[in-house]
Every structure is written in structure tokens, then in C-alpha cells.
Amino acid sequence: MLSYAATDGPDWNTLGDYSENLIEIHDLKYSRGHRAIFDGLNLTIKRGEITALMGPSGTGKTTLLRLITRQLIPEQGAIFVDGIDISTLNQTELYQLRQRFGMLFQNGALLTDLSVFENVAFPLREHTKLSNRLIRHIVLTKLHAVGLRGAADMMPAQLSGGMARRVALARAMVMDPEILIYDEPFVGLDPISLGVIVRLVRRLNDALGITSIVVSHDVEEIATVADCSFLLSDGKVAASGSPDELRTANSELVRQFMHGMADGPVAFHYQAPGYEEQLLGRDIE
């Protein structure tokens, strides 16, 4: 892995001990207002694997990503990255931690006034003191990896949805992160673009030797790439295992989610007062 960090601070590589588990979450509790998002969540993400975080809408999948990168602070519990409790890190150490992550946002989040090349180069210009020649070499290498070296001079408005997602992926990995996070990478893509992104997730993880965390609702697509999947529900892990193991699980919740069943533990209607009572504004005799 190349290191481009230009800031002073402790060497992260000396902080933790090597373990098969890169990220460990213990008894995590987090709420928004009076609503508990996580209530004793425990899960482990293994080094070098693709881990999928799945679950019905509103179960806190994206919130969990923010907790792992310490954008949010849990009310209780601990999150360990490479054996280090991230709640103990000072600002400099936290900054170093975040440089180990790459992030592919759901909508790509490209900067509309910058070309494809400059979008991918942006993290290098912001966080390193590399020469323009070396930046050009790195950026073109990353664009080539996602099949878009020929689009370097295009603007985001000229890109299709699938192309924009691939440019965002090149930007996410331009700093050679150890952990690559994908937040709903398959949403809104046509079948061809979807197949390209799915293949890239697997190929990049294996070729670069990184650890990938994928938040997704797309059961079929994630099943083709994930080494381990966690199904989140009611603030905890409802089930975990390989996609095939989840498909054959006995839990009604797991079957409902994995097979897209309309009826099951996850109700169509959000909890509400009686329909007639609320509609008419009075009690019904």
C-alpha cells in the first residue's frame, strides 16, 4: 500500500496488533431521540473480505458506517479498528484512521465543476504534496482500473449513471485505502452498469488486498460478491453468514427479506393510531 499522508502524527501501523478481524463492534447502542437505532449490536468484519450490511429501510445501515468512521459517537459499547478502540483516538489519530478508508457514496457525489480527472485527483491534491506528474500517473492508473481512462477530460454532466459511479469508485480508491466502503452502490443502475460495478467490487477487493464493506438492498447482486452478510433488524444482527446460508435460514424475517416477500415480520404500515380514529379525528363507537 502506498502512503500519501503529508501530516505529522503517530504512525497508525504501530497502534494495533494484526488480527484476522479488522473491525469489531461490541454491545453498540445508539439512538435518535427516543428511537433506538442499535440496542446491543455485535458484529465482526474480517480482514480482506467483502462484508455486506443488509436489512429493511431504517435499520441503521448508513448510520453504522458513520459510527465506524467516528462521525457519530455511540451512547454505549465499543468499536475497534485494527485492535484500537476508536473512541480513544485524539484528533490527529482519528484523521489518520479516516485516511485508511475510501468511500463510494450512493449518488457518486462528484464535484460538478471539475473534470473526471480532477475529481479523482482531488483527494491527492488536498492531502498530499505529490508532484503533478505523479498525480497524473496515479489518477490515470485508477481510471484505467475502472475502464474510464478515456473519459479523463469529460465533465460529470456528460457521464451516464454507471460511468459516474465508476469515476466515484476511482476517486474512492485513489489514496489506496485499506478499507473501502460502498453505500448502496447498485442503486439506479441499468443491468449492464450494474454488472460492471458488481464485477469491480470483487475484482478490486481481491487485486488490491483490501477489506470492503457494502451496504445494499440488492440481495441477488450482493450474493455474487459478499463473503459474509449481516442482516440488521431491531437494533441487532438478526442473522449472519454467507448469502446462501441466509437464503436457507429458518427465521421468518430473514426469509421475508431475502426473498422479497410482502407479508412477514416487517409490516407494510408504520405503527399508527387506529385508521378511522385518526381519519375522523374522534373515537369510533
Buried (B, 14 or more C-beta within 10 A) or exposed (E): EEEBBEEEEEEBEEBBEEBEEBBBBBEBBBBEEEEBBBBBBBBBBBBBBBBBBBBBEEBBBBBBBEBBBBEBEBEEBBBBBBEBEBEEBEEEBBBBBBBBBBBBBBEBBBEEEBBBBBBBBBBBEEBBEBEEEEBBEBBBEBBEBBEBBEBBEBBBEEBEBBBBBBBBBBBBBBBBBBBBBBBBBBBEBEEEBBBBBBEBBBEBBEEBEBBBBBBBBBBEBBBEBBBBBBBBBBBBBBBBBBBEEBBEBEBEBBBBBBEEEEEBBBEEEEEEEEEEEEEEEEEEE
